[in-house]
Structure formats: structure tokens, C-alpha cells
């Protein structure tokens, strides 16, 4: 039986979270992003989408 491949999204950190709210810095860390231009491939879920929406001015979603 073949496993169903869950959809994923790529997220890139494009701005530094240094001068942002503490909560936004924690959201960036929760996404697994620690350095500028770092890309993470994450499972597409409502919780991940919520984190991305919260820090949309710091990250870029790539295809």
C-alpha cells in the first residue's frame, strides 16, 4: 500500500526578527527558522499557516 504524501510548503526567512515583538520571534523559531535566507519545508497544516500569517512580513512562502 502506497503512503499518501502530505502536502508541504517551503518557507524562507527574508527579514531579521531582531526588532520585532517577542511573540513574533518565538513564532519564527517555532517554524524552525534561525538564520536569514534559511528555507524549511513544513507540512501544510492550519497551525503552520497560522504561524506564517502572524509573521508574514518576515517570511516568504515559496512554491
Beta strands, then each sheet from edge to edge (+ up, - down):
strand 1: 8-13
strand 2: 39-43
strand 3: 59-62
sheet 1: 2+ 1- 3+
end
